[in-house]
Each structure stands twice: as structure tokens, then as C-alpha cells.
Amino acid sequence: MKMKMKKCKSCREYTIEDKCPYCGGDLGEVFPPKYSPEDKYGKYRRKLKKELSLEDLNERNIHKNTGRS
């Protein structure tokens, strides 16, 4: 059995189910982007990844300081 990631065409949520568990919409298969040595969007992906990791660290520190996990 192959498990492929799917994306809802309506609400754009990801799942491995046959129907969207969030809205019941139709799903389409998700394919990775083709490799290109001229990565036009790499700069933006790296920036977003850095911002998200900083937000995650800040959230962990807030929970650590308040005693929540």
C-alpha cells in the first residue's frame, strides 16, 4: 500500500486520507517541485524556515518561563 500525501483542493489542508477530514472536499496528489540549479524561491524558503524556527524557540521559552509544557 502506497501512502501518498494529498492536498485538499478546497481548504488546501494536507492529509493521507481519501477524503478531506476537514471539509470533505476532493483531494489531489502533492508532488515535490522539480530540481533546478537556479532556485528562484530558495531565498524565501530559507527566510521563512528561519522565522518559523525563531517563533518556535520564542514559544518554547515562554512556556518554559511560565511552567507550562
N, CA, C and O atoms as a printed pandas DataFrame, in Angstrom:
     atom_number atom_name residue_name chain_id  residue_number  x_coord  y_coord  z_coord
0              1         N          MET        A               1    0.844   -1.186    0.000
1              2        CA          MET        A               1    0.000    0.000    0.000
2              3         C          MET        A               1    0.888    1.246    0.000
3              4         O          MET        A               1    1.736    1.419    0.875
4              5         N          LYS        A               2    0.682    2.092   -0.974
5              6        CA          LYS        A               2    1.431    3.337   -1.030
6              7         C          LYS        A               2    0.705    4.402   -0.228
7              8         O          LYS        A               2   -0.512    4.560   -0.330
8              9         N          MET        A               3    1.463    5.118    0.562
9             10        CA          MET        A               3    0.878    6.249    1.285
10            11         C          MET        A               3    1.430    7.508    0.657
11            12         O          MET        A               3    2.623    7.794    0.761
12            13         N          LYS        A               4    0.576    8.245    0.017
13            14        CA          LYS        A               4    0.997    9.484   -0.610
14            15         C          LYS        A               4    0.274   10.640    0.045
15            16         O          LYS        A               4   -0.915   10.567    0.355
16            17         N          MET        A               5    1.012   11.690    0.244
17            18        CA          MET        A               5    0.430   12.903    0.802
18            19         C          MET        A               5   -0.532   13.484   -0.221
19            20         O          MET        A               5   -0.248   13.492   -1.419
20            21         N          LYS        A               6   -1.654   13.962    0.251
21            22        CA          LYS        A               6   -2.659   14.572   -0.613
22            23         C          LYS        A               6   -3.018   15.934   -0.056
23            24         O          LYS        A               6   -2.841   16.192    1.135
24            25         N          LYS        A               7   -3.523   16.808   -0.918
25            26        CA          LYS        A               7   -3.887   18.161   -0.520
26            27         C          LYS        A               7   -5.302   18.443   -0.982
27            28         O          LYS        A               7   -5.662   18.172   -2.128
28            29         N          CYS        A               8   -6.102   18.992   -0.076
29            30        CA          CYS        A               8   -7.494   19.315   -0.395
30            31         C          CYS        A               8   -7.532   20.472   -1.376
31            32         O          CYS        A               8   -6.826   21.466   -1.208
32            33         N          LYS        A               9   -8.358   20.337   -2.398
33            34        CA          LYS        A               9   -8.481   21.389   -3.404
34            35         C          LYS        A               9   -9.301   22.573   -2.889
35            36         O          LYS        A               9   -9.203   23.678   -3.421
36            37         N          SER        A              10  -10.110   22.338   -1.852
37            38        CA          SER        A              10  -10.965   23.407   -1.316
38            39         C          SER        A              10  -10.272   24.190   -0.202
39            40         O          SER        A              10  -10.083   25.402   -0.310
40            41         N          CYS        A              11   -9.895   23.485    0.871
41            42        CA          CYS        A              11   -9.346   24.190    2.036
42            43         C          CYS        A              11   -7.816   24.156    2.077
43            44         O          CYS        A              11   -7.209   24.786    2.943
44            45         N          ARG        A              12   -7.189   23.428    1.152
45            46        CA          ARG        A              12   -5.732   23.371    0.986
46            47         C          ARG        A              12   -5.006   22.755    2.182
47            48         O          ARG        A              12   -3.829   23.040    2.402
48            49         N          GLU        A              13   -5.699   21.911    2.958
49            50        CA          GLU        A              13   -5.082   21.181    4.063
50            51         C          GLU        A              13   -4.482   19.887    3.518
51            52         O          GLU        A              13   -4.954   19.361    2.510
52            53         N          TYR        A              14   -3.442   19.369    4.180
53            54        CA          TYR        A              14   -2.777   18.135    3.778
54            55         C          TYR        A              14   -3.312   16.970    4.588
55            56         O          TYR        A              14   -3.673   17.120    5.756
56            57         N          THR        A              15   -3.358   15.796    3.947
57            58        CA          THR        A              15   -3.824   14.588    4.614
58            59         C          THR        A              15   -3.329   13.369    3.848
59            60         O          THR        A              15   -2.807   13.501    2.741
60            61         N          ILE        A              16   -3.492   12.179    4.432
61            62        CA          ILE        A              16   -3.223   10.938    3.710
62            63         C          ILE        A              16   -4.523   10.145    3.545
63            64         O          ILE        A              16   -4.504    9.009    3.073
64            65         N          GLU        A              17   -5.627   10.736    3.927
65            66        CA          GLU        A              17   -6.939   10.094    3.807
66            67         C          GLU        A              17   -7.417   10.143    2.357
67            68         O          GLU        A              17   -6.768   10.747    1.503
68            69         N          ASP        A              18   -8.567    9.497    2.083
69            70        CA          ASP        A              18   -9.140    9.516    0.742
70            71         C          ASP        A              18  -10.044   10.717    0.520
71            72         O          ASP        A              18  -10.228   11.150   -0.618
72            73         N          LYS        A              19  -10.610   11.259    1.585
73            74        CA          LYS        A              19  -11.441   12.467    1.551
74            75         C          LYS        A              19  -10.907   13.433    2.581
75            76         O          LYS        A              19  -10.346   13.001    3.588
76            77         N          CYS        A              20  -11.059   14.702    2.369
77            78        CA          CYS        A              20  -10.562   15.699    3.311
78            79         C          CYS        A              20  -11.297   15.571    4.644
79            80         O          CYS        A              20  -12.524   15.668    4.680
80            81         N          PRO        A              21  -10.559   15.351    5.752
81            82        CA          PRO        A              21  -11.216   15.224    7.055
82            83         C          PRO        A              21  -11.705   16.564    7.603
83            84         O          PRO        A              21  -12.474   16.591    8.564
84            85         N          TYR        A              22  -11.272   17.667    7.011
85            86        CA          TYR        A              22  -11.643   18.995    7.499
86            87         C          TYR        A              22  -12.909   19.516    6.839
87            88         O          TYR        A              22  -13.805   20.021    7.515
88            89         N          CYS        A              23  -12.985   19.392    5.507
89            90        CA          CYS        A              23  -14.147   19.962    4.822
90            91         C          CYS        A              23  -14.872   18.954    3.931
91            92         O          CYS        A              23  -15.931   19.264    3.385
92            93         N          GLY        A              24  -14.309   17.740    3.778
93            94        CA          GLY        A              24  -14.943   16.731    2.942
94            95         C          GLY        A              24  -14.712   16.939    1.463
95            96         O          GLY        A              24  -15.349   16.279    0.643
96            97         N          GLY        A              25  -13.809   17.846    1.101
97            98        CA          GLY        A              25  -13.555   18.172   -0.301
98            99         C          GLY        A              25  -12.706   17.139   -1.023
99           100         O          GLY        A              25  -12.194   16.194   -0.422
100          101         N          ASP        A              26  -12.573   17.342   -2.323
101          102        CA          ASP        A              26  -11.763   16.455   -3.160
102          103         C          ASP        A              26  -10.283   16.713   -2.923
103          104         O          ASP        A              26   -9.868   17.828   -2.605
104          105         N          LEU        A              27   -9.492   15.645   -3.087
105          106        CA          LEU        A              27   -8.059   15.739   -2.843
106          107         C          LEU        A              27   -7.282   15.549   -4.140
107          108         O          LEU        A              27   -7.729   14.860   -5.057
108          109         N          GLY        A              28   -6.126   16.167   -4.195
109          110        CA          GLY        A              28   -5.199   15.970   -5.296
110          111         C          GLY        A              28   -3.860   15.556   -4.725
111          112         O          GLY        A              28   -3.524   15.914   -3.597
112          113         N          GLU        A              29   -3.083   14.795   -5.508
113          114        CA          GLU        A              29   -1.786   14.351   -5.026
114          115         C          GLU        A              29   -0.815   15.518   -5.022
115          116         O          GLU        A              29   -0.915   16.442   -5.829
116          117         N          VAL        A              30    0.126   15.450   -4.093
117          118        CA          VAL        A              30    1.122   16.504   -3.951
118          119         C          VAL        A              30    2.434   15.980   -4.526
119          120         O          VAL        A              30    2.892   14.897   -4.161
120          121         N          PHE        A              31    3.024   16.744   -5.413
121          122        CA          PHE        A              31    4.301   16.375   -5.998
122          123         C          PHE        A              31    5.356   17.377   -5.564
123          124         O          PHE        A              31    5.079   18.573   -5.475
124          125         N          PRO        A              32    6.564   16.898   -5.293
125          126        CA          PRO        A              32    7.621   17.841   -4.933
126          127         C          PRO        A              32    8.002   18.694   -6.141
127          128         O          PRO        A              32    7.843   18.258   -7.281
128          129         N          PRO        A              33    8.499   19.895   -5.902
129          130        CA          PRO        A              33    8.917   20.725   -7.029
130          131         C          PRO        A              33   10.111   20.108   -7.735
131          132         O          PRO        A              33   10.922   19.423   -7.112
132          133         N          LYS        A              34   10.219   20.348   -9.034
133          134        CA          LYS        A              34   11.351   19.828   -9.785
134          135         C          LYS        A              34   12.620   20.546   -9.358
135          136         O          LYS        A              34   12.598   21.728   -9.015
136          137         N          TYR        A              35   13.727   19.812   -9.386
137          138        CA          TYR        A              35   15.004   20.399   -9.007
138          139         C          TYR        A              35   15.467   21.371  -10.088
139          140         O          TYR        A              35   15.368   21.090  -11.282
140          141         N          SER        A              36   15.961   22.491   -9.653
141          142        CA          SER        A              36   16.532   23.464  -10.572
142          143         C          SER        A              36   17.756   24.081   -9.914
143          144         O          SER        A              36   17.674   24.514   -8.764
144          145         N          PRO        A              37   18.891   24.132  -10.610
145          146        CA          PRO        A              37   20.064   24.785  -10.028
146          147         C          PRO        A              37   19.839   26.281   -9.828
147          148         O          PRO        A              37   20.503   26.910   -9.004
148          149         N          GLU        A              38   18.908   26.841  -10.580
149          150        CA          GLU        A              38   18.552   28.256  -10.423
150          151         C          GLU        A              38   17.306   28.329   -9.549
151          152         O          GLU        A              38   16.202   28.562  -10.042
152          153         N          ASP        A              39   17.492   28.130   -8.257
153          154        CA          ASP        A              39   16.384   28.074   -7.309
154          155         C          ASP        A              39   15.862   29.489   -7.054
155          156         O          ASP        A              39   16.429   30.237   -6.258
156          157         N          LYS        A              40   14.773   29.843   -7.744
157          158        CA          LYS        A              40   14.243   31.209   -7.653
158          159         C          LYS        A              40   13.659   31.523   -6.283
159          160         O          LYS        A              40   13.682   32.676   -5.853
160          161         N          TYR        A              41   13.137   30.518   -5.595
161          162        CA          TYR        A              41   12.422   30.766   -4.342
162          163         C          TYR        A              41   13.182   30.289   -3.112
163          164         O          TYR        A              41   12.653   30.363   -2.003
164          165         N          GLY        A              42   14.401   29.805   -3.280
165          166        CA          GLY        A              42   15.192   29.291   -2.161
166          167         C          GLY        A              42   15.416   30.326   -1.077
167          168         O          GLY        A              42   15.360   30.018    0.113
168          169         N          LYS        A              43   15.667   31.551   -1.495
169          170        CA          LYS        A              43   15.901   32.642   -0.541
170          171         C          LYS        A              43   14.685   32.815    0.370
171          172         O          LYS        A              43   14.828   33.012    1.577
172          173         N          TYR        A              44   13.503   32.743   -0.211
173          174        CA          TYR        A              44   12.279   32.941    0.564
174          175         C          TYR        A              44   11.998   31.755    1.480
175          176         O          TYR        A              44   11.541   31.941    2.608
176          177         N          ARG        A              45   12.269   30.522    1.002
177          178        CA          ARG        A              45   12.072   29.333    1.835
178          179         C          ARG        A              45   12.993   29.361    3.043
179          180         O          ARG        A              45   12.569   29.074    4.163
180          181         N          ARG        A              46   14.261   29.710    2.812
181          182        CA          ARG        A              46   15.209   29.766    3.929
182          183         C          ARG        A              46   14.824   30.844    4.934
183          184         O          ARG        A              46   14.955   30.647    6.142
184          185         N          LYS        A              47   14.348   31.987    4.434
185          186        CA          LYS        A              47   13.924   33.076    5.324
186          187         C          LYS        A              47   12.723   32.626    6.161
187          188         O          LYS        A              47   12.697   32.855    7.371
188          189         N          LEU        A              48   11.743   31.997    5.540
189          190        CA          LEU        A              48   10.559   31.514    6.249
190          191         C          LEU        A              48   10.938   30.454    7.278
191          192         O          LEU        A              48   10.430   30.463    8.400
192          193         N          LYS        A              49   11.834   29.536    6.894
193          194        CA          LYS        A              49   12.266   28.492    7.818
194          195         C          LYS        A              49   12.931   29.108    9.040
195          196         O          LYS        A              49   12.691   28.673   10.166
196          197         N          LYS        A              50   13.767   30.120    8.821
197          198        CA          LYS        A              50   14.449   30.783    9.931
198          199         C          LYS        A              50   13.440   31.495   10.835
199          200         O          LYS        A              50   13.539   31.411   12.059
200          201         N          GLU        A              51   12.478   32.188   10.241
201          202        CA          GLU        A              51   11.460   32.899   11.028
202          203         C          GLU        A              51   10.625   31.922   11.851
203          204         O          GLU        A              51   10.340   32.177   13.021
204          205         N          LEU        A              52   10.235   30.801   11.239
205          206        CA          LEU        A              52    9.420   29.822   11.958
206          207         C          LEU        A              52   10.194   29.178   13.092
207          208         O          LEU        A              52    9.634   28.925   14.158
208          209         N          SER        A              53   11.481   28.908   12.876
209          210        CA          SER        A              53   12.265   28.303   13.957
210          211         C          SER        A              53   12.467   29.296   15.094
211          212         O          SER        A              53   12.501   28.896   16.258
212          213         N          LEU        A              54   12.602   30.583   14.781
213          214        CA          LEU        A              54   12.731   31.599   15.832
214          215         C          LEU        A              54   11.439   31.726   16.629
215          216         O          LEU        A              54   11.472   31.861   17.852
216          217         N          GLU        A              55   10.291   31.684   15.934
217          218        CA          GLU        A              55    8.998   31.744   16.620
218          219         C          GLU        A              55    8.835   30.539   17.532
219          220         O          GLU        A              55    8.343   30.667   18.653
220          221         N          ASP        A              56    9.254   29.349   17.048
221          222        CA          ASP        A              56    9.144   28.131   17.849
222          223         C          ASP        A              56   10.010   28.236   19.104
223          224         O          ASP        A              56    9.584   27.841   20.189
224          225         N          LEU        A              57   11.217   28.764   18.957
225          226        CA          LEU        A              57   12.100   28.940   20.113
226          227         C          LEU        A              57   11.507   29.923   21.112
227          228         O          LEU        A              57   11.559   29.691   22.320
228          229         N          ASN        A              58   10.940   31.026   20.610
229          230        CA          ASN        A              58   10.318   32.006   21.497
230          231         C          ASN        A              58    9.143   31.391   22.244
231          232         O          ASN        A              58    8.959   31.646   23.434
232          233         N          GLU        A              59    8.354   30.588   21.556
233          234        CA          GLU        A              59    7.201   29.948   22.189
234          235         C          GLU        A              59    7.659   28.967   23.263
235          236         O          GLU        A              59    7.059   28.892   24.335
236          237         N          ARG        A              60    8.719   28.217   22.979
237          238        CA          ARG        A              60    9.242   27.278   23.969
238          239         C          ARG        A              60    9.747   28.015   25.196
239          240         O          ARG        A              60    9.530   27.565   26.321
240          241         N          ASN        A              61   10.415   29.139   24.996
241          242        CA          ASN        A              61   10.927   29.917   26.129
242          243         C          ASN        A              61    9.792   30.485   26.969
243          244         O          ASN        A              61    9.895   30.533   28.195
244          245         N          ILE        A              62    8.718   30.912   26.330
245          246        CA          ILE        A              62    7.566   31.446   27.061
246          247         C          ILE        A              62    6.957   30.351   27.935
247          248         O          ILE        A              62    6.656   30.571   29.108
248          249         N          HIS        A              63    6.776   29.144   27.332
249          250        CA          HIS        A              63    6.205   28.034   28.098
250          251         C          HIS        A              63    7.146   27.593   29.214
251          252         O          HIS        A              63    6.704   27.222   30.301
252          253         N          LYS        A              64    8.427   27.637   28.941
253          254        CA          LYS        A              64    9.415   27.238   29.950
254          255         C          LYS        A              64    9.377   28.199   31.137
255          256         O          LYS        A              64    9.471   27.770   32.287
256          257         N          ASN        A              65    9.239   29.497   30.863
257          258        CA          ASN        A              65    9.222   30.504   31.923
258          259         C          ASN        A              65    7.916   30.489   32.716
259          260         O          ASN        A              65    7.902   30.869   33.887
260          261         N          THR        A              66    6.816   30.053   32.090
261          262        CA          THR        A              66    5.546   30.019   32.805
262          263         C          THR        A              66    5.283   28.669   33.449
263          264         O          THR        A              66    4.314   28.515   34.193
264          265         N          GLY        A              67    6.144   27.678   33.171
265          266        CA          GLY        A              67    5.982   26.376   33.792
266          267         C          GLY        A              67    5.078   25.447   33.021
267          268         O          GLY        A              67    4.824   24.332   33.477
268          269         N          ARG        A              68    4.572   25.869   31.848
269          270        CA          ARG        A              68    3.740   25.006   31.017
270          271         C          ARG        A              68    4.628   24.235   30.059
271          272         O          ARG        A              68    5.750   24.651   29.772
272          273         N          SER        A              69    4.128   23.111   29.564
273          274        CA          SER        A              69    4.923   22.334   28.590
274          275         C          SER        A              69    4.205   22.236   27.278
275          276         O          SER        A              69    4.715   21.623   26.340
